[in-house]
């Protein structure tokens, strides 16, 4: 039997700025409910989700519980924060199915429970690109079988958001999501690329090529603009698929202002 590794004496990671706003992560939550909902419903026991690094106020954890319970009534959420003062401030918001804990990337849960979902939004932005893979591996190792890690970045009011979805085997997809009326072109989302990609938006890198092609498809779909930005986005996504980009979703998600592409299509070179 391998020797038991003692838990770390202090949480792993660094405190974020703590910036948060109500409804900031609605696009990510909506996608999680759609993409991961079937797995949450199949879970034999009430699934546990972690809102990692929820910030100075607990709004995102409260909202995550409400949204997950639209797909699994018994879902539970644990908000995990590395700043003990933020945990203390969140405690008055605890209720059935919602608790808060002091911790970091070690994701401490009672009894060593393994979460079905870890959501880490706007957490890795402050880290170096070279640190991301190790954090991803650590967090994925904490997941329950079939669990999902969703890690990404959004603007302050949740209009523009890009996230990576990972499972035990590593990164699987990247989702670009926006309030379409706020976009001049799809590449406006480049400023919200997650840390693993944001420095790779340069010529020669796949994510740069993807955004370039998305902009071209958007320009070609200009005749659909009088119908709505949504119809223009849908047409642009259809063009991307026709050009060979491996999109994993379809019109139902595109109508929500989302496009999801396989990770390997946009992963950094090398």
N, C-alpha and C positions, 0 to 999 in steps of 0.2 A: 504494500500500500504506500503510495507516495506521501511524503511528509506534508502535513497541513501547513499551508502558508498563512501566517497571521494577517489579520486585516491591517491596513495602513493606519498609522497613529493619527494622521490628519487627512482631511479630504484631498483628493488629487485634482489639481487644476487651479485656475485663478478666477477671481471674481470678475464678472462682466460689469459694464457700466450700469446695468440694471434698468435701462430704458424699456418701458413697456406701455402699452395702451390697450384698452378694451377692444376686442374684436380684431386685434392686429394679425392673428394667425388663422383667421377664418378660412382662407384659401387652402392652407395646408391641412387644417382639420377636415374640411369638406372632402379633400382628396383622400385622406387617410380613411375616412368613413366609407368611401366608395371602393377604394382599392384593397383595404385590409379588413373591411367589414365582414366578408365571408369567413375569414380565418378567426376573427373574434367570436363569431356566432358558433363556429365549430368547437371552440375550446371547451373541454369538459368542465373545467372550473371557471369561476368568474375571473376574467382576464385582468391583469394589472398593467396600467400604462404609466410611464414616468414622463413628467414634464421637467426636463433637465435644464437648470439655469433659468427659471421662470422670471427672475428679475426682482425689482424693488416692490412690486405689487403682484398679488396672486391671480390677476384676472385670467391669464391664459390657462392656468390649471383648472380654474372654475369652469371656464368655457369648454375645455377639452372633455371634462367629465360629462357635461350636458350633451355634447355632440356625439361622444362615443355611446352614450346610452340610447341614442336613436337607433343604433344597430345591435347593441347588446345591453339589455336592461341591467345586468349585474356588474357591468364594468366598474373598475376602481381606478383612481388616479392618485399617484403620489408625486407631489411637487418636491423636487430636490434642488437645494440651493447651497452654495459653498459659503455664503455670507450668513452667519448665524443670526444677525439682526433681522435679515429678511425673513428667515424662518419664523422667528418670534412674531414679527408683524403679521405673518400669514395665518397664524394659529387661530385667530377668531373666525376665520372663514372655513375651518374644518367642519365637515358634516359627514353623514353616512356616505362612504365611498370616496371621500376626499381627505387626505392627510398631507402633512408637510414634514420633510426630513432634512437634516443637515448633512451635506455630502457633496461629492463631485463625481468624477468619471468612474469611481469605483461603484457608484449607484447602490447605496446601501438600502436594502429592503428587509423588513422583519423576517426572521427565520431563513434568510438567504434566498428568499423568493426570487424567481427570474421573470422579468416583465415580458409581456407579449408585444409591447411597443415602448420604444424610447423616442421621444421627440426632443431634439436639441436645436432650437431655433435661435439664431443670432448669438451663438455661444463661441464658435470657433473663429469668428471674424478677427479676434485679437491675437490669434496664435500664428506662428510661422507656418508656411505651406508644408514644410518638411515634417511638422508635428502631426499633421492631420491623419495620416495613415495609421499611426500608432494609436491615436484616440479612437478612430473607427474600429480597429481590431479589439481594443479593450471594451468598448461599448457593445459590439456585436457578441463578444464572448459572454456577456451578461444576459443576453436574450434567451427566452424560452425557445424550445424547438418550434420552428415556423414563425418566430418573432421578426419584428421589423424595426430598424433604426431609420428615422427620418431626420436628416440634418441639412439645414439651409439658412438662408438669409432673406430678409424682407425689409422694405422701407418702414418708416415709423408708424404709418397708418394702414399697412397691409395692402397697398394697391399693387405692388410689384414684389414678386417672390420667386426664388429659384431654390429647389431642394434636391438632394440626392436620397434615394431609398436604398437601404442595404439590408441584407440578411446574413445568415451565418457564413455564407460563401463570399461575401464582399459586396461592393456596390453593384446595383442592378439597373437603375434607371435615373434619369435626371428630368425633373419637371419644371417647365417655365410657365408661370401663371401670373395673370395681370387683370386689373380692371381695365378693360380694353379702351375705354374712353380716355384713359390717361396716357396712352402710348402714341408717339408719333411714328415709331417703327419698332419691330420686335427687338432689335439690338439695344433699345433703351434698357432692357432687362440686364444687360451686361454688368451694370454697376451693382447688381444684387446677386451675381454669381457666388456660390459658396467658396470658401477659402481654397479648396482643392482645384478650383478652376479660374478664379478671378484674375490671377496673374498669367493665365494661359490664353487670354483673349488677344492674341497677337498672330500675325500672318504665319502660316505653317502649322498652327495648332488646330486640332479638329473642332474645338468649340468655337473658334473664330470662323472657321469655314461654315459651320452650322448656322451661326448667327448671320453671316453674310448671305447664305442661301435663303434664310428666312426673310431677310430684308428684301431680297430680290423677288421672292414669292409674294410678299406683301405689296410691293410696288406693282407687280403684274396683276394683283387682285384689286387694284384701285377702282375699277368699274363697279365692284360690289359695295363700295363705301356708302353710296346713297341708300342702300338697303339697311345697313348697320355695320358697325365695327365688328360685331360678332360674325356676320356673314363673310366679311373680308378675312377674318382670322381663320374661319373654317376653310375657305377656299385656299388660303395660304398653306394650311396644314395638308390639304389634299395634294397640293403641288409638291411639298416636301416629300410626302410618301411616294408620289409618282417618280421623283428624282432618285429614290433609293434610300432615303433616310429611314432607319428602322424605328418608326413611331410605334408605341405599344398601346396607344389608346385610339379613340375614334370620335365621330361627331358628337356623341353624348357628352364626352369630357371637353371636347373643343368648344362646345357651346358655353361652357363654364369659364372660358378664357384660359384654358390649359393646353399644353402640348407636352407629351412625355416621350422621351427618346431613350433608347438603350444606352447604358453607360459606356460600353466599349466604343460606341460611335463618336463620343465626344471626350473620351478620357485623355489626359495629358500624354504626349509622346514621351517614351522612355520610362 
